[in-house]
Amino acid sequence: MKRRDFIKNVSLGTAFISLTGFYSIKSFAGKPPKEGHELYVRRPECELPIIDEADVVVLGGSSAGVASAEAASKNGAQVFLVCGDPYLGADICGTYRLWDIEPSGKTELESRLFHQGFHTPNEIKKGLEDILLEQDIPFILSSYVSNILLDNAGNPAGVVFANRSGEQVVKAPMVIDATERAIGARILGAPFTEYPSGEQTFDFTVLGNNPKSELSPEKLNPPVKNNGKSYHALLYRLNLPMNDGSFTSFAAAEQKARDITWDEDQVDASDQLFQVPPDHIEGMRQQNDDTVDFSGITLDCFRPKGHKGLYVLGGCADISRKEAEKLLEPSNMLFMGQRIGKQAAREAKQVTRGRINPRQKQYPSETSIVTQHQDEMRPRHQLDRLRIKDEHIPVIGRYEMVIMGGGASGAPAAISAAREGVKTLLVEYLHGLGGTGTLGLIGRYYHGYRKGFTEEIDREVKAMGGEGHPRRKERQDEWVRDWKMEWFRKEIRKAGGDIWFGALGCGTVVEGNTVKGVVVATPQGKGVVLADKVVDSTGSGDLAIAAGAGYDYTGADTVAIQGAGLPHFNPDDYYNNTDWTFINDSDVFDVTRTFLAGREKFRKAFDVGKLPQTRERRRIVGDYRISVLDVYNNRTYPDTLSYHKSSFDTHGFTIDPFFTLRPPEGSGIDVFAEVPLRAMLPKGLENILVTGLGTSAHRDAMPVIRMQPCLQNQGYAVGLLTARAIRTGKKFRDTDIRPVQKKLVEIGNLPERMLEAEDNYPPSQEKIKEAVDTLPQDFKGLEIVSWDFERSLPFLREKLGQTESKEDKIIYAYVLGIYGYADGWKILRDTVDDYNGWDQGWHYTGMGQFGASSSRLDGLIMALGRCRKEEALPVIHKKAEDLTMLSAFSHFRAITEACETIGSRRSVPVLTVLLNMPGIRGYAVTDYEEAVFASKAVKKIESHYGETEIRNRTLKELFLARALYRCGDQNGLGEQILSEYSNDLRGHYARHARGVLEER
């Protein structure tokens, strides 16, 4: 049976036998502990979600991997594919082998994918995605294989893979290992020939730069053309030093390749080095003939000796290295993929699935343990849970400081720490630095504090091409994308820091409450890097949360999130700012959905970006949480590390009561915010610090904090602080911050007045009383009243009782009501009732949203609801009757929030009528095909109604279903809709719906 998507047609808990034992987990990259092996770190017994059961699991999203998945599926097998990159076809697109791919006529897939001449990356990536979608083959991107499961006979029983959502399991008795380095076979301990140390040959392709004659590059034709310009590609064949075949050696070789090939004319380059592997499996059969016919070669050359149920599909097969080079040509990869996929499907039908093997090898390990955060899966993604016994993960590096994430704050943190002489490692999943401002293609500042280290960045990046260079940006707030990426990279290298591209953080090493290192998932498995200090610059608090930190995000309380997008990319692009969806970038299914929808949306582009443009992410619960009122009251702190400047660029609706009463100002009005060290320290944890969008702040304060210039300065400050903490042997909390602040003032990161700053909270009694008095003047003083509302409350009640002005009474009743006090509820009821119809509301707006996201009437209704008086419902219901499908989202929000806050069944009939209006329901997206189809449909709908219409409709449906459910529901209608959204691939809708359902 084919599946529309693996998440649609399975019932929770019914697809699997009862699991009572433990799977055996092998060591990192299949290497047994040697004599004197440094160390392993133990991950205690844990449970992982089983997200699918297949006949065949394909590891790797290469062209061969996709071909094998399609062939296995066509031959009756249930298939699942795991891809380590954010796109399929890395063997072609990641290595930039996009020229001279001509159909050989061997397979039908070739005619679909290839044509004469140059292929754009988007053509190949989307073509491979379409093949999987058409065959109903489930897959996920951005996920590295971390372990192989065994049955009691020692044969494969499934795989474990790691990503930003944690680790997940897919059960399957047959494994096709289509990864570049055959990581599945290595984890299983299959025999390999040794990777030779010394110089090895690699291919590295760049686009647009000047030939380095000493490296004898090959010019690839035809050139790439874009916007009237032509860019020649150069293929460099490089001899690079390699200690061995480990991930760390490959990481070092990649940096060396970039060192010697980059110049200021380069507009793009390979993500990865290409190599014909000098090592290979010891197969069941060996083929040393250099003139092999791939149609007749025995498949035993692709089976590791002593391991059933496993095929190695790639250059590590046991064939001559000359034939391995031929095999890696795309046409031959597709052909062999189809052969092996077909055979794997046949064998899978004959496999008897064995019992679980409880054995587990024990290695010498530290007293520290590995901790990981496991995101809750959607109900249809979690068929069961699997207990994994103690796992021992090898230590692959030791540093004084490890920074996870090379974005706007992570790269500067690495630069400043390395300049201070700290042994520094920067780990980044993508193959470039700078984050949103480079790989995210938002290559222009929007506001922000641009002095200090940011001034150095801007000056030095602009100077890279020299005066008069045609690519140099004239505007001071813009930059050439790859110049900035390269400046960050070279500055870290120059200062002695190490960089690992292609790895992501999937856990932490913790002893007690002290973080002692990180767990990295790489293309070659998992490993531990021990460190004195850890800086979490993932932008989502990934490491801190893995270590046990609390965090704020969407959930039962709110679905408010800043709009996000994924940009198109053409050579030499630097600014393609988008906002067309919501994205939870720590949700691997949402990320996969985003890339599929983005490729459909921009199908004619050269490529799409590799980094989603998200503006709001998980925020840790720190020692202190920055509020909107801290920003508006210019709160000062003695431990300020970074200074921020922006307008409230909210990209959506706000939720702080302050903004309901007094909306944010427009785009031209800046406010300033300080971020103290205590907001970067996860509560209860030591030796870890969080930067960027992951810091501890209210979501409505984040638009002021998240600007790139400010985060660059923040990262530099964190590097200085970390260096001082390391040199003095102190914890972050105990480190004397004053010398760091002095240095930051010297270079311009901080204003000089901050050296004398003290906390200016709380406001004085006199200020509060004065502010309460001035509230009727267009809410003048509200920021002070709201900042310390408990002390303001007596004065507000006094003014409500004393004032004789009707308008003043409304103001005081409104302020009290919006903060949940019912003193003036009758005034609010009568005021709402006096409105004839609705005023002008707010339709969801992402890009360009400044100011109010609710109307005056919306706010009054919400305030009335928060008074929790059931007697107010007739007035609220009367307003609800005036709504139509085309009414503003803010009106729906006001009605639903008021009804659910009061929580009476009397609202059920009203909400049911609204939910049953034509056009209100049916916007959940629960599988990849729906996501792609929705992307096509959105183009048509939004061409008529506007770019944000789908989000408007979805939010209306979700808010109405939520309110109906909370008020008691009508024949399960609210629960049904919420259940659909709990499986929505758009992660924030799913988180919100699940959270609401769990309230009961």
Secondary structure as GFF3:
##gff-version 3
##sequence-region A 1 1000
A	DSSP	three_ten_helix	28	30	.	.	.	ID=ss1
A	DSSP	beta_strand	40	43	.	.	.	ID=ss2
A	DSSP	beta_strand	46	53	.	.	.	ID=ss3
A	DSSP	beta_strand	56	59	.	.	.	ID=ss4
A	DSSP	alpha_helix	63	74	.	.	.	ID=ss5
A	DSSP	beta_strand	79	82	.	.	.	ID=ss6
A	DSSP	pi_helix	90	94	.	.	.	ID=ss7
A	DSSP	alpha_helix	108	113	.	.	.	ID=ss8
A	DSSP	alpha_helix	121	134	.	.	.	ID=ss9
A	DSSP	beta_strand	139	140	.	.	.	ID=ss10
A	DSSP	beta_strand	144	150	.	.	.	ID=ss11
A	DSSP	beta_strand	156	163	.	.	.	ID=ss12
A	DSSP	beta_strand	166	171	.	.	.	ID=ss13
A	DSSP	beta_strand	174	177	.	.	.	ID=ss14
A	DSSP	alpha_helix	183	187	.	.	.	ID=ss15
A	DSSP	beta_strand	198	207	.	.	.	ID=ss16
A	DSSP	three_ten_helix	213	215	.	.	.	ID=ss17
A	DSSP	beta_strand	218	226	.	.	.	ID=ss18
A	DSSP	beta_strand	229	242	.	.	.	ID=ss19
A	DSSP	alpha_helix	247	261	.	.	.	ID=ss20
A	DSSP	beta_strand	268	269	.	.	.	ID=ss21
A	DSSP	three_ten_helix	299	302	.	.	.	ID=ss22
A	DSSP	beta_strand	310	312	.	.	.	ID=ss23
A	DSSP	alpha_helix	321	327	.	.	.	ID=ss24
A	DSSP	alpha_helix	330	350	.	.	.	ID=ss25
A	DSSP	beta_strand	365	371	.	.	.	ID=ss26
A	DSSP	three_ten_helix	379	381	.	.	.	ID=ss27
A	DSSP	beta_strand	384	388	.	.	.	ID=ss28
A	DSSP	beta_strand	391	404	.	.	.	ID=ss29
A	DSSP	alpha_helix	410	419	.	.	.	ID=ss30
A	DSSP	beta_strand	424	428	.	.	.	ID=ss31
A	DSSP	three_ten_helix	435	437	.	.	.	ID=ss32
A	DSSP	alpha_helix	453	463	.	.	.	ID=ss33
A	DSSP	alpha_helix	481	494	.	.	.	ID=ss34
A	DSSP	beta_strand	498	501	.	.	.	ID=ss35
A	DSSP	beta_strand	504	511	.	.	.	ID=ss36
A	DSSP	beta_strand	514	522	.	.	.	ID=ss37
A	DSSP	beta_strand	525	536	.	.	.	ID=ss38
A	DSSP	alpha_helix	542	546	.	.	.	ID=ss39
A	DSSP	beta_strand	551	552	.	.	.	ID=ss40
A	DSSP	beta_strand	568	569	.	.	.	ID=ss41
A	DSSP	alpha_helix	588	601	.	.	.	ID=ss42
A	DSSP	beta_strand	607	608	.	.	.	ID=ss43
A	DSSP	beta_strand	619	620	.	.	.	ID=ss44
A	DSSP	alpha_helix	628	632	.	.	.	ID=ss45
A	DSSP	beta_strand	640	646	.	.	.	ID=ss46
A	DSSP	alpha_helix	657	661	.	.	.	ID=ss47
A	DSSP	beta_strand	671	676	.	.	.	ID=ss48
A	DSSP	three_ten_helix	677	679	.	.	.	ID=ss49
A	DSSP	beta_strand	688	690	.	.	.	ID=ss50
A	DSSP	three_ten_helix	692	694	.	.	.	ID=ss51
A	DSSP	three_ten_helix	699	701	.	.	.	ID=ss52
A	DSSP	alpha_helix	702	705	.	.	.	ID=ss53
A	DSSP	alpha_helix	708	728	.	.	.	ID=ss54
A	DSSP	three_ten_helix	732	734	.	.	.	ID=ss55
A	DSSP	alpha_helix	738	747	.	.	.	ID=ss56
A	DSSP	three_ten_helix	752	756	.	.	.	ID=ss57
A	DSSP	alpha_helix	765	774	.	.	.	ID=ss58
A	DSSP	alpha_helix	782	787	.	.	.	ID=ss59
A	DSSP	alpha_helix	789	802	.	.	.	ID=ss60
A	DSSP	alpha_helix	806	818	.	.	.	ID=ss61
A	DSSP	alpha_helix	825	834	.	.	.	ID=ss62
A	DSSP	alpha_helix	856	866	.	.	.	ID=ss63
A	DSSP	three_ten_helix	870	872	.	.	.	ID=ss64
A	DSSP	alpha_helix	873	880	.	.	.	ID=ss65
A	DSSP	alpha_helix	889	902	.	.	.	ID=ss66
A	DSSP	three_ten_helix	905	907	.	.	.	ID=ss67
A	DSSP	alpha_helix	908	915	.	.	.	ID=ss68
A	DSSP	alpha_helix	928	945	.	.	.	ID=ss69
A	DSSP	alpha_helix	949	966	.	.	.	ID=ss70
A	DSSP	alpha_helix	973	982	.	.	.	ID=ss71
A	DSSP	alpha_helix	987	997	.	.	.	ID=ss72
###
